[in-house]
Amino acid sequence: MQYLLMIYGNEADSKTASKEDNERMYAAYGAYTQAMKAAGVMVGADRLQPSATASTVRVRKDKTEVLDGPYAETKEQLAGYYLVEVPDLDAALVWAARCPGAQHGTIEVRPVWSM
Amino acid sequence: MPGLNNQDGDDSRATAAVVARQSYGRLVAFLSARTRDVAAAEDALSEAFAAALTVWPETGIPLKPEAWLLTVAKRKQIDQNRRQASDDGAHLQLGMIAEIMAQARPNDPAISDERLALMFACAHPAIDQRLHAPLILQTVLGFDAATIASAFLVSPATMAQRLVRAKAKIKLAGISLRLPDRDELPLRLDGVLQAIYAAYARGWSDPGGGPELATEAIWLCSLVADFFPKSAEALGLLALMLHGEARRPARRSGGVYVPLSEQDTGAWQSDMIEQAEEHLWRAGRLGTIGRFQIEAAIQSVHAARRNTGRTDWAAILQFYDVLATMVASPVVAVNRAVAIGEVHGSSHGLAALDQIARGNKSLADYQPYWAARAELLARDGRDAEAADAFDRAIGLECDPALRSYLRARRTRCPCD
C-alpha cells in the first residue's frame, strides 16, 4: 500500500535555527532519504517552501477566488512529504517515526486512495 | 427438581453461547486476516451466528461447530449473491469472501486461529483507545453493538457508528492482522491486555450481562497467556481477573451488595483462587514486574483471608505504594488511601485522600473517592461530614445494589 507521510513543523522555529542546527538537519534528512531508497520503499518526496508562499484557490459560482496564504493557519505547517510503498500501516508508522521531522514536529500518515 | 433442571438449561445455553462465540471469532478472524475487511467478514457470518445462538441451545452443540457456521453462512451467501446481482463494490467483497469460504474446510488445520492477530488489530495504537475493548468484544466474540453500548454507557447508535468507523479504518488504513514483532510486542501486548481488562471491568459490577463479559474476558486473556507464555503481565492479568471472579458469588447476598471485608470467604470459588495463585506464581518466576501482577498480588493478599481469617493490610499498602509509582490513576490512589487508613488509622487515610483531591477536579464525580472518604470519616467519628460524603457517593452510583448498601451504611452513622 502507498502512504503519504506529511511532515508538519513549526516554521518559526526553523527560521531561528542556527547554521549548525540546519546542517545537522540536512544530514539527518539525507541519511533518512538514503535509507528509504535502499529499502526500496520510497515513491517520491519533496520539501516545500514556507507556508507564506502558499496561495489557496477555489471556484464559487464560476468565479475563481485566489487567496494569499495556506489553507489553514495552524501552529505547525506542512513542510514536506514522503510517498512510500510498504506492506501495511505498521511499516508506514515505523518509517514515520524514523523521519527527522518527527523529533520536533508531527508526521501525519495517510493511506493513498488506490484507484 | 425443576429448579435443578432450570439450572442445567441455563448452563447448556451458556455453553452453547460460548462455543458459538469462539467458533464465530475464529471464522471472522480467519476471513478478515485475508481481506482486512472485518465488517464484510462479520456480514458474511452474522446470520449464521445469530442462528447458532438460537438453534444450538435447543439442538445441542454440533460436533463441528465451525463447519455448521460455514455451511449456513455459505447458503446465506448464495442467497445474497443471487439477490444482489448488481455489480457493486460490496458485492465483489462478499463474493471474494464466499470464495475463501468455499475453499476453507472447517475443522481443517487450514482454518488457522487468527483471533489473536485480530485482537492486536483491534487494539492497534492507530485506533482510538476507547474503542479497543468494544471492537474486540464485537469482532472476536460477536457481541452486538447494543449490548456493548450498554456496557460502556454509550447510546447504541453512537457505539454502532464508532465501531463501523473503526472497522473502516482497519481496512482503509491498512492495519494488518498479524502478531507484532518481538521489539514492539511489549507495547502492543499492553494495549491488548488493557482492552481485555476494560471488558472485564465492564462485566464486573453489572448484574445483567456482567458475568458473561467477565467470563469472556478471562477466556480471551488465557488465549493471550497461552500464546505468550513468557508474558508475565498476561499471567498477572489472568490471575487478577480470576481472583475477582472467584468472589462473584460472595459479592451479593440476597441482592444486597457485600463489601470485600464482609464477604463470606466460604462462598469464594476456591478452584478459581487456586488457578489465580498458580498463574501469579508463574508470572513471578519470569522476573518482570508490572501493574497487573501487583494488582493480582493485592488480590492474593485479600484471598489469603480465607485461610488466616485476617487481612494483611501492611502487605497491601506496600503493594499499593509500588503500584502508585507505576500507574497514575485515581483508582489506585483512592485504594492506597484506604490501605493507609487500615494500617495507620483513619485520620492518615483521610490526609492521603485530601492530598489526592488537591488539584484533581475529576474526583468530584468519582464515586469510589466519596465512598472511601465517607467510610474513613465515619470511622474518625466525623459523622456529619461522613453523611454528606455518603450522600455524594449514593448520588454518583448507578448500581442499585451498591446504592442501597451505601444508603444502609449511611444510616448506621449516628449523624442526623
Interface residues (C-beta under 8 A of the other chain):
Chain A: M1 Y3 P87 D88 L89 D90 A92 L93 P111
Chain B: H124 A126 L172 A173 G174 I175 S176 R178 P180 E184
